[in-house]
Amino acid sequence: MKRLLLSIFVVTLSINSIFAQMPPELPFESVPNPLKLPNDIHFGEIAGVAVNSHGHVFVFSRGNSVGPAYMASASQLLEFDAQGNFVREIGKNLNAWSYAHAVRIDPQDNIWVVDKGSNMILRFKPEGHVDWVFGRKGEASHIQVPPDYETVMARRFQRMGVDVEIPEENNPRWPIPIHRDNVFNQPTDVAWDSQGNSYFSDGYINSRVGKVNARGEWVTSWGSLGSGPGQFDTPHGIAVSPADEIYVADRGNRRVQVFSADGIYIREFVVDVPVDVSRGKITYGQENPNGTSGSLAPGAPDALCMTQGENPVLFIGDIYPSRIYKVSLEGVVLGVYGQPGRNLGEFGWIHGIACPSEDEIWVAELINWRVQKLVTKNVENN
């Protein structure tokens, strides 16, 4: 009898421990068809979404694809009004358009875009023309950026029957790239502090954060490839708190790191919420419910957004299982929403989040080629 009671006690503790780790479900609902596209414009993979002070929504899509299947350009910036009506396309046929990654709106309603393919970050004035340019697109006559590094090209020639010597240990991250001011290698995101300084997460290859001042002058950069404090494995998103602490979504290391405005490491935290594999089916890839590292691990921050005001919170989205997490600035998970799938309230590879408030967020999806608008449910009507 004592053994039975002890077993029941242990099982009860285990169940309580599991439920203690599960944050509450966030009371969101997804608004059907929040954005109205013209008949001749189509979304591709949605890389980024942002909202300005007038409630206009900006979508950076891997649409309007031009070129061959291999290395075609895929960037298109679209604006919608507060009612979801199409307003305009910004920067049509721009030289920087290559492979869309992020769009953000600064406190002055300037429109910033990060194009991973061209290694460029641009600032548009609110009226829609570029006034600041960071980075430089590779010249058309050069093969100098991934995926066309030496090992890949050598293997391709070898498959064609060409007798070539394949370089060893040659890939975009090795030899370790040399960091250069004002030069990016697959950048991912941008954010600003209270002094007007800009911070760039740079990104897939350089594994660092860059900083420029309010005049657009390069100040510093920090970080390198690795898993230690202040190191990164694909810094994929960035946000700044009212105290000018810099939050970096260190996706490959499945953590968020926090730094001072000068790049001094302060702390880090992990979003660790158990996955219920019975909820929804993934739309692409493989399930990874027990993953603890890498970009496909549950909670690995693929998208990051911080609300404005005196008491901000973070909204974080992951690729797998494609959920939204509401997180305090100290790293406490306050709630979770969503599951993998193709229907409203379900997600396929969350890549960007805009958060005008805790009660309204916009979610950019890669695999489902759409933007979802999530609003807090009206409790009185439920």
C-alpha atoms as one frame of an Amber mdcrd trajectory, in Angstrom:
protein
   0.000   0.000   0.000   2.851   2.395   0.865   4.466   1.655  -2.519   1.173
   2.411  -4.280   0.761   5.710  -2.432   4.380   6.612  -3.154   3.897   5.833
  -6.859   0.742   7.958  -7.004   2.618  10.781  -5.254   5.510  10.613  -7.725
   3.169  10.539 -10.749   1.220  13.500  -9.332   4.445  15.467  -8.877   5.459
  14.674 -12.462   2.094  15.805 -13.854   2.181  18.981 -11.773   5.731  19.649
 -13.004   4.630  19.296 -16.620   1.658  21.627 -16.178   3.831  24.090 -14.239
   5.937  24.477 -17.373   2.935  25.176 -19.608   2.108  28.875 -19.836  -1.512
  29.884 -20.406  -3.033  30.038 -23.869  -3.115  33.611 -25.131  -6.681  34.818
 -25.854  -6.040  35.767 -29.495  -8.160  35.231 -32.567  -7.040  35.559 -36.174
  -8.871  38.119 -38.320  -9.923  36.660 -41.703  -8.446  38.388 -44.777  -6.925
  41.405 -43.000  -5.111  42.647 -46.145  -6.715  43.130 -49.566  -4.398  42.551
 -52.535  -5.028  43.833 -56.053  -5.779  41.100 -58.584  -2.393  41.421 -60.268
  -0.216  41.351 -57.115   0.497  38.192 -55.143   2.318  37.425 -51.922   5.270
  35.071 -51.882   7.007  33.969 -48.706   6.342  36.730 -46.177   9.703  37.723
 -44.754   8.649  40.750 -42.696   5.728  42.880 -41.541   5.608  46.278 -39.803
   3.014  48.862 -38.728   3.515  52.653 -38.664   1.990  55.300 -36.389  -1.055
  55.651 -38.678  -1.824  51.944 -38.570  -0.547  51.341 -42.093   0.847  47.847
 -42.616   4.043  47.221 -44.592   4.726  43.753 -45.963   8.131  42.654 -47.279
   7.372  39.637 -49.436   9.448  37.260 -51.510   7.057  37.949 -54.343   7.462
  39.474 -57.796  10.126  36.843 -58.445  12.318  37.664 -61.447  15.021  35.534
 -63.044  15.906  31.842 -63.190  14.804  29.299 -60.604  18.303  29.331 -59.134
  19.135  32.637 -57.409  16.114  34.534 -58.736  15.436  37.885 -57.093  12.493
  37.821 -54.692  11.720  41.097 -52.903   8.611  43.267 -52.983   7.574  45.951
 -50.481   3.823  46.617 -50.229   1.839  49.110 -48.128  -1.763  48.773 -46.875
  -3.880  51.297 -44.973  -5.345  50.781 -41.503  -8.405  49.088 -43.019  -6.237
  46.657 -44.988  -6.735  48.325 -48.373  -3.784  48.272 -50.769  -2.024  51.641
 -50.985   1.108  51.190 -53.108   4.220  49.230 -53.960   7.387  50.918 -52.686
  10.750  50.697 -54.466   9.578  48.758 -57.513  12.582  47.248 -59.367  14.999
  48.707 -56.814  18.642  47.691 -57.291  18.818  46.362 -53.716  15.940  43.925
 -54.197  17.281  40.398 -54.086  15.953  38.272 -51.197  13.615  39.941 -48.704
  14.273  39.473 -44.999  12.815  42.194 -42.732  10.900  45.487 -42.712  10.709
  47.811 -39.689   9.283  51.286 -39.005  11.282  53.676 -36.823   9.795  56.302
 -34.438   9.794  58.901 -37.251   7.816  56.542 -39.543  10.813  55.961 -41.787
  10.637  52.567 -43.481  13.672  50.312 -43.068  14.219  47.148 -45.079  16.822
  44.428 -44.700  17.571  42.462 -47.873  19.519  39.317 -47.114  20.339  38.563
 -50.740  21.922  41.911 -51.632  23.560  42.414 -48.205  21.916  45.817 -47.989
  19.901  47.735 -45.391  17.938  50.756 -46.633  15.996  53.585 -45.045  13.057
  55.012 -46.979  11.469  58.319 -46.025   7.738  57.986 -45.273   6.905  59.239
 -48.790   8.662  56.196 -50.213  12.139  57.090 -51.520  15.502  55.839 -50.236
  17.599  58.332 -48.265  20.096  56.089 -46.407  21.971  53.106 -47.826  24.012
  50.623 -45.758  26.080  47.885 -47.383  26.601  47.193 -51.077  25.213  44.654
 -53.473  27.751  42.383 -55.173  28.546  43.400 -58.717  26.907  41.370 -61.447
  30.322  40.477 -62.878  31.552  38.883 -59.646  30.919  35.577 -57.917  31.674
  36.557 -54.355  28.838  35.661 -52.021  27.149  32.420 -50.865  25.925  30.089
 -52.166  28.670  30.546 -54.799  31.669  30.022 -52.546  34.559  27.906 -53.734
  33.609  24.509 -52.333  30.073  24.619 -53.728  31.254  25.752 -57.162  34.022
  23.125 -57.236  31.580  20.338 -56.403  29.203  21.582 -59.066  31.973  21.488
 -61.677  32.991  18.016 -60.462  29.458  16.729 -61.050  29.725  18.083 -64.579
  32.791  15.924 -65.130  35.413  18.646 -64.706  38.616  17.554 -62.947  38.879
  20.043 -60.056  40.499  20.131 -56.632  37.853  20.768 -53.980  39.031  23.133
 -51.205  38.788  21.732 -47.692  36.923  23.476 -44.893  35.645  26.168 -47.198
  32.133  27.495 -46.592  30.579  30.885 -45.822  31.545  30.625 -42.142  34.972
  29.092 -42.611  37.495  30.535 -42.849  35.923  32.862 -40.298  34.815  35.982
 -42.187  36.648  39.242 -41.535  34.312  41.855 -40.084  34.338  45.122 -41.980
  32.535  48.327 -41.074  29.493  49.083 -43.232  29.717  45.688 -44.953  27.182
  42.927 -44.277  26.911  39.239 -45.064  23.268  38.132 -45.088  21.898  40.648
 -42.529  18.587  39.956 -40.834  17.025  42.827 -38.818  17.258  46.410 -37.485
  16.164  48.291 -34.334  16.762  51.683 -32.654  17.459  53.005 -29.172  16.209
  56.171 -27.468  19.161  58.177 -28.820  18.419  57.341 -32.461  21.255  54.819
 -32.813  20.537  51.909 -35.152  21.439  48.276 -34.453  21.775  45.668 -37.198
  21.766  41.905 -36.713  24.287  40.605 -39.242  23.275  37.650 -39.505  23.749
  34.300 -41.177  27.478  34.596 -41.887  29.085  37.439 -39.916  27.405  36.447
 -36.622  27.551  39.917 -35.103  25.612  43.079 -34.234  26.520  46.379 -35.902
  25.767  49.859 -34.556  25.513  53.240 -36.295  24.707  56.587 -34.688  21.798
  58.950 -35.381  23.755  60.481 -38.285  24.161  57.088 -39.919  27.878  56.848
 -39.052  29.313  53.440 -38.156  30.129  53.207 -34.438  31.045  49.620 -33.607
  30.171  45.953 -33.926  30.366  42.993 -31.553  30.010  39.230 -31.645  31.472
  36.219 -33.443  30.410  32.722 -34.405  30.008  30.476 -31.352  27.822  29.584
 -28.406  29.463  31.500 -25.563  28.217  34.767 -24.035  28.338  37.455 -26.701
  28.752  34.940 -29.519  26.040  34.117 -32.050  24.805  31.418 -34.372  22.526
  33.265 -36.803  21.414  36.399 -34.926  18.011  36.589 -36.605  16.151  39.437
 -34.905  16.800  42.456 -32.706  14.836  44.795 -30.423  15.663  47.572 -27.953
  14.028  48.188 -24.551  13.166  51.608 -23.067  16.325  51.204 -20.953  18.330
  50.852 -24.193  19.106  47.200 -23.601  19.649  45.336 -26.854  17.765  42.040
 -27.240  19.171  39.702 -29.901  17.347  36.611 -31.150  20.264  34.156 -31.275
  18.327  31.583 -33.271  20.948  28.882 -33.827  21.793  28.860 -30.120  18.071
  28.815 -29.168  18.277  31.807 -26.873  17.779  35.550 -26.556  20.844  37.492
 -25.436  20.684  40.941 -23.839  23.422  43.575 -24.160  24.105  47.146 -23.163
  24.086  49.813 -25.871  27.883  49.386 -26.030  27.654  45.660 -26.665  28.435
  44.463 -23.120  26.808  41.097 -22.397  24.217  41.339 -19.600  22.169  38.140
 -19.552  20.330  35.584 -21.670  17.222  33.422 -21.509  15.634  30.464 -23.288
  12.000  29.979 -24.285  11.317  26.377 -23.269   7.677  25.311 -23.656   6.782
  21.618 -24.154   5.357  20.703 -27.564   2.004  18.934 -27.809   2.540  16.945
 -31.024  -1.182  16.128 -31.149  -1.969  19.759 -31.936  -1.721  20.445 -35.646
   0.505  19.097 -38.395   3.595  20.887 -39.631   3.343  22.311 -43.137   6.963
  21.702 -44.131  10.008  19.883 -42.758  10.175  17.407 -39.918   8.895  17.431
 -36.355  11.488  18.171 -33.694   9.637  18.239 -30.353  12.662  17.356 -28.232
  15.192  19.617 -29.945  17.327  21.766 -27.659  19.595  23.521 -30.154  19.539
  24.767 -33.705  17.055  26.859 -35.649  14.375  24.141 -35.733  14.314  23.564
 -31.973  11.107  24.612 -30.184  11.462  28.165 -28.920  14.448  29.035 -31.128
  13.662  32.722 -31.768  13.035  33.230 -35.479  10.947  36.398 -35.037  11.216
  39.038 -32.320   9.116  42.122 -31.535   8.898  44.385 -28.478   5.804  46.462
 -27.698   6.144  50.178 -26.990   5.326  52.046 -23.772   6.384  51.896 -20.139
   5.764  48.170 -19.632   6.810  46.441 -22.855   6.709  42.726 -23.519   8.314
  40.579 -26.185   6.502  38.506 -28.764   8.664  35.689 -30.089   7.871  33.276
 -32.910   9.630  30.054 -33.861   9.908  27.929 -36.996   8.994  24.715 -35.189
   6.378  24.128 -34.020   5.370  27.617 -35.253   3.966  29.232 -32.109   3.824
  32.752 -30.680   5.232  33.305 -27.184   4.509  36.345 -25.038   7.577  36.891
 -22.860   8.551  39.413 -20.183  11.780  41.350 -20.634  13.225  39.141 -17.883
  12.529  36.048 -19.988   9.415  34.696 -18.258   6.957  33.113 -20.719   3.592
  34.755 -20.038   1.545  32.906 -22.627   1.584  30.932 -25.865  -0.593  30.909
 -28.964  -1.004  28.829 -32.077   0.033  25.531 -33.561   1.394  24.310 -36.888
  -1.013  24.201 -39.822  -2.574  26.117 -42.692  -5.751  27.480 -41.127  -6.387
  30.673 -39.156  -4.559  30.617 -35.841  -2.110  28.073 -37.224   1.315  28.894
 -38.648   3.949  27.711 -41.083   7.418  29.039 -40.235   6.924  32.346 -38.407
   9.520  34.779 -39.784   8.417  38.247 -38.681   6.191  39.896 -36.067   4.854
  43.446 -35.723   3.344  44.323 -32.344   1.513  47.690 -32.193   0.209  46.589
 -28.768  -0.234  43.554 -26.552  -3.734  43.219 -28.022  -2.771  43.346 -31.703
   0.077  41.602 -33.460   0.817  40.839 -37.102   2.567  37.611 -38.045   4.547
  36.966 -41.249   4.708  33.350 -42.428   7.168  31.880 -44.903   5.602  28.552
 -45.796   1.958  29.674 -45.849   2.683  32.848 -47.896   0.468  35.059 -45.759
   0.153  37.652 -43.007  -2.146  37.007 -40.055  -3.599  39.719 -37.840  -4.131
  38.516 -34.278  -6.350  40.481 -31.886  -7.373  39.811 -28.310 -10.772  38.144
 -28.125 -13.685  40.136 -26.803 -14.392  38.119 -23.648 -17.962  39.438 -23.399
 -18.845  37.836 -26.751 -17.315  34.452 -25.943
